[in-house]
Amino acid sequence: MTPSEQTIDTNNLKPEDTPSLRASIHDGVSHAVMMGSGETYLGPFGIFLRASTLQVGLLASLPQLFGAVMQWVGAIKMDRIHSRRRVIITGASIQASTLIPMALLPFIFGKGTWSILFLLALIMVYQGANGGVVPVWNSLIGDLIPTNVRGRFFGHRNRLTGMATFGSLLPAGILLYIFERAGIPEWGFLVIFSIAFLARLNSVRWLSKYADPDFQIRADQVFTFRQFIKRSPHSNFAKFVFFIGAINFSVAFSAPYFALYMLRDLQFSYIEFTLVTGAATVTQFLTFRYWGGLSDRFGNKKILNLCGWGVAVVPILWLVSPQIFYLIVIQIYGGLVWSGFSLAFGNFLFDAVTPPKRARCVAYQGLINGGFVFMGSVLGGYAAGHLPSSISLGPWTWTPAFMLPMIFLLSGFMRLVAAGIFLRKFKEVRSVEPIRHRDLIFRISHIRPIAGATFSLFTGLFVEHKEMGKKGHGDEMKAKNSQ
């Protein structure tokens, strides 16, 4: 870390105050463009290549499992790393290199088995390269961002990345729609994956501007995965890890099939699919900063308590109606609770472990989570092909027009069970201002975070940076709470 970064007053820290934080924001925005124009459409791309329901599940789950294994590999090699920045740049470059070959598959092999097999292999490389650098990046960024502004910084960064995701997701959907109407959808995928490729290359450029402080791990700070599991009944962090794993098991049970439901069953166009998908993204970038302030002030556990139950009902709400306007409303709600959940999850991960152990803990969390995701997705794919066509409870019989909503219903029930079992088992890890859950709900429902963020987004984005420099954290929270 440079001397100029070491002398920053963290109470008045702004995102542009250090080269590393500036680089992190630009890297995050570029990565988000890759996500919005590339990764978001991997599922629709598999469906375009005529993947079956089980293959759609495998495309979503097997690469994630491989990425989790690579997180473990990356963590156990941390003590041999001389430059964390170099490792991150290498992984990001490999990830970028897979996007153009993916886009060329329909031109080389057409649609069908061979294209799907090569797509699976390329996505595994894509996720494996990402997984290999996740613990290293978490270790490095955790050293670069002061603890007392972490919630604010990530809230701000996540809001900008959310804007970039939607700003790329929507044009990508429009491009696919145009090329589909022209009868050449494969060219549309080539264009949007090329955009994703260029965005990831730009991300690599900004990653090279991160500071790269020395990093050493002592022998007494190294512990094996077996030791981690053995300690889990008594470890607050391990209980948190298994809560996240259980939630993501339930999410993976249904997650690969929402795109299939919209594109195959409901016959949505690519632009309708994009509007429904983008509604959640918009809501997230409008609320990330708000959740960041709540995280800094009241802690991450309170937000996980609230949003853990909130995300559980999201798939159940999809059963009410297949109308696009209704689904957009559900996605807005989903974006709100998922933005709080994901921000609190990330911050809790940083707070719960010391810097030397952070990379290994992140990797073990990723390995457990990847295993849960794989099992959930495969089980969901199996269930999709074996569920009965109707469910009867006494005189009441439910016969859905399509099978996938049953998967959504089961996913919701499993999320509720996971929240009920695990949320009470782990605790907040730092001193925070106490607040009752009902008062937290009152704040969320009355402060109008979406309206406030909209105002900030379109009329006060740059003013917000100025205010962050002039005010301490307490003054900023007072200003938020007066809205």
Buried (B, 14 or more C-beta within 10 A) or exposed (E): BEEEBEEBEEEBBBBEBBBBBBBBBBBBBBBBBBBBBBBBBBBBBBBBBEBBBBBBBBBBBBBBBBBBBBBBBBBBBBBEBEBBBBBBBBBBBBBBBBBBBBBBBBEEBEBEEEBBEBBBBBBBBBBBBBBBBBBBBBBBBBBBBBEEBBBBBBBBBBBBBBBBBBBBBBBBBBBBBBBBEEEEBBBBBBBBBBBBBBBBBBBBBBBBBBBBBEBEBEEEEBBEBEEBEEEBEEBEBBBBBBBBBBBBBBBBBBBBBBBBBBBBBBEBBBBBBBBBBBBBBBBBBBBBBBBBBBBBBBBBBBBBBBBBBBBBBBBBBBBEEBEBEBBBEBBBBBBBBBBBBBBBBBBBBBBBBEBBBBBBBBBBBBBBBBBBBBBBBBBBBEBBEEBEEEEEEEEEEEEBEEBBBBBBBBBBBBBBEBBEEBBEEBEBBEEBEEBEEEEBEEBBEEBEBBEBBEEBBEEBEEEBBEBBBEBEBEEBBEEBEEE
